[in-house]
């Protein structure tokens, strides 16, 4: 019996077949690398401060933050040893922590409180941050609250920022020890 699907393939046919597979593989790898590069670029645009620029002047430490494409200052640091992203918010009285970050950082829920945010009145829970680090800068035992209505970044409010001098110039914010 002759089976048309089982025809004899010449070495040339096999090379053409392999060539097609190689072209497909090249496109898949190229698209994958392109996706990684674009994601990396977009992340740098969202948070240009994944790696904090630290400096020491005498015995005073400082960090310099670059503004994101919207003019906000975001920085990657840690809260109770857990890596976290922060948004500098000088209009916030306290540090406001999303629930998922508080869970990762092992934070304890305190008294229920009412908060007034840009989105209106909300509910949060008092807490204390054992350690909040931004580069070489660290604040211990800062007042904060866990905000179930917040997602993503921690709002870095004045309960931490009051410990530092803030100098804003052009698209940079320097946070330094007084």
C-alpha positions in Angstrom: 0.0 0.0 0.0 1.1 3.5 -0.8 0.6 6.0 2.0 1.0 9.5 0.7 1.8 10.9 4.1 4.8 8.6 4.4 6.5 9.7 1.2 10.3 9.5 0.9 11.9 12.8 2.0 15.1 13.9 0.4 17.9 15.4 2.4 17.0 18.7 0.8 13.4 18.4 2.0 14.7 17.8 5.5 17.0 20.8 5.4 14.1 23.0 4.3 12.0 21.6 7.2 14.7 22.3 9.7 15.2 25.8 8.2 11.5 26.6 8.8 11.7 25.4 12.4 14.9 27.5 12.9 13.1 30.6 11.5 10.1 30.0 13.8 12.4 29.5 16.9 14.4 32.7 16.0 11.1 34.7 15.9 9.9 33.2 19.2 13.2 34.0 20.9 13.3 37.5 19.4 9.8 38.3 20.5 10.5 37.0 24.0 13.7 39.1 24.3 11.8 42.1 22.9 9.1 41.7 25.5 11.6 41.5 28.3 13.4 44.7 27.1 10.2 46.6 26.8 9.0 45.5 30.2 12.4 46.5 31.7 12.1 49.9 30.0 8.5 50.5 31.2 9.5 49.5 34.8 12.4 52.0 34.7 9.9 54.7 33.5 7.4 53.8 36.3 10.1 53.6 39.1 13.5 55.0 38.1 14.7 54.4 41.7 14.9 50.6 41.9 18.5 51.2 42.9 18.8 54.1 45.2 21.5 56.7 44.7 23.1 57.0 48.1 25.7 59.5 49.3 27.5 60.4 52.5 28.5 64.0 53.4 30.5 63.9 56.6 28.4 61.8 59.0 25.1 62.6 57.2 23.6 60.1 54.7 21.3 60.9 51.9 19.5 59.4 49.0 18.6 61.1 45.7 15.4 60.1 43.9 14.6 60.8 40.3 11.1 61.8 39.3 9.1 59.3 37.2 7.5 60.3 34.0 4.6 61.9 35.9 6.7 63.9 38.3 6.2 61.5 41.2 8.9 60.1 43.4 8.9 56.3 43.7 11.5 54.3 45.4 12.2 50.6 46.2 13.1 49.9 49.8 12.0 47.6 52.5 9.6 47.5 55.4 10.3 45.1 58.3 12.8 43.4 55.9 10.3 42.8 53.1 11.1 44.5 49.8 8.5 47.1 49.0 7.8 50.0 46.6 7.1 53.4 48.1 5.5 56.6 46.7 6.7 59.7 48.4 3.6 61.6 49.6 4.3 64.7 51.6 0.5 65.3 51.9 0.0 62.1 53.9 0.3 62.3 57.6 1.3 58.8 58.1 2.8 55.8 56.2 -0.1 54.0 54.5 0.5 50.3 53.8 -1.6 48.1 51.5 -2.9 44.9 53.2 -0.9 42.6 50.9 2.4 44.3 51.8 1.5 44.4 55.5 0.9 40.6 55.4 4.3 40.0 53.6 6.0 42.2 56.2 4.4 40.5 59.2 2.7 43.6 60.4 0.2 43.5 63.3 -3.3 45.1 63.0 -4.0 47.6 65.8 -7.1 49.7 66.5 -9.5 50.4 63.7 -9.4 54.1 62.6 -11.2 56.4 60.2 -9.0 58.0 57.5 -9.6 60.8 55.1 -8.0 60.2 51.7 -8.2 61.6 48.2 -10.8 58.9 47.5 -12.9 59.9 50.6 -13.4 58.5 54.1 -12.0 55.0 54.6 -11.1 52.5 57.3 -7.6 51.6 58.3 -5.8 49.9 61.2 -3.0 51.5 63.3 0.3 49.8 63.3 4.0 50.4 64.0 6.7 49.8 61.4 9.7 48.2 63.2 12.1 49.1 60.3 11.6 51.1 57.2 14.7 51.4 54.8 15.3 53.5 51.8 18.9 52.8 50.7 21.1 53.6 53.7 18.4 55.6 55.5 16.4 53.8 58.2 13.6 54.8 60.5 12.6 52.6 63.4 9.2 52.4 65.2 7.4 54.7 62.8 3.7 55.2 63.1 1.7 53.9 60.2 -1.6 52.3 59.2 -2.7 49.3 57.2 -5.1 50.4 54.5 -7.3 47.7 53.1 -8.4 50.0 50.3 -4.9 50.7 49.1 -3.2 48.5 46.5 0.4 48.4 45.2 2.7 50.9 46.7 3.2 52.1 50.2 2.4 55.8 50.6 5.5 57.3 52.4 4.0 60.0 54.6 5.3 62.5 57.0 5.5 60.1 60.0 8.8 59.0 58.3 9.7 62.0 56.2 9.7 64.4 59.2 13.0 62.7 60.3 14.7 64.1 57.2 15.4 67.2 55.2 13.8 67.2 51.8 15.4 69.2 49.0 13.6 69.3 45.6 15.4 70.6 42.6 14.6 70.0 38.9 13.5 66.4 38.6 15.3 65.2 41.7 14.4 64.9 45.4 17.2 64.6 48.0 16.2 63.0 51.3 19.0 63.5 53.8 19.7 63.3 57.5 19.4 66.7 59.2 
